[in-house]
Amino acid sequence: MVLLNLDMYSQLTDGVEAALDQADQTSGKDSKRMTHEEVCGNLRRKINVQ
């Protein structure tokens, strides 16, 4: 079992929370929606090209 104090947990998760908050704000301003397949397909193509 791993125990973390709240400060350590915050250090680990604050960046993710900020990115999710930004994504929520951006999606609220744009009506474009993409499916899982569209997003993952685009990422796979970019990864495979490199």
N, C-alpha and C positions, 0 to 999 in steps of 0.2 A: 504494500500500500504506500502511496506517495501522498505526503501532506504538504500543502503550500499555505503560507500566510496570505492574507488578502493583498498585500503590497506586491508580492511576487506574482500572484495570479493576475493582478491588474497589469503588470509589466508584460506578461505573456499574451494578454487578450486585448489590450487597448488598441493596438494597431489594427487588429481584425475588426473590432467594433467600429472604429473610425471609418474603415473602408466600407463596411456594410451600411453605415449611416450615409456615407457619400453616395453609394449606389442607390439607396432608397430615395435620396433627394433628386438624383439624376433621373431615375425612372419616373418620378412624379412630374417632371418637366417635359418628358418625351413620351409620345404615345406608341412608339415603335416597340414591339415585343418580339422576342426570338424564342424558338423552341430549344429544348435541350440538344437535339440533334444539330441544329444550326450552329449553336455556340460550340459544342464539342467538335463538330466537323471542321469548323474554321480553325480551331486550335490544333487539331490533328494535322491539317494541311500545312500550317505554319511550322509545326514541329518537324514534320517529315521532309520539308524543303531544306531545312538546315542540315 
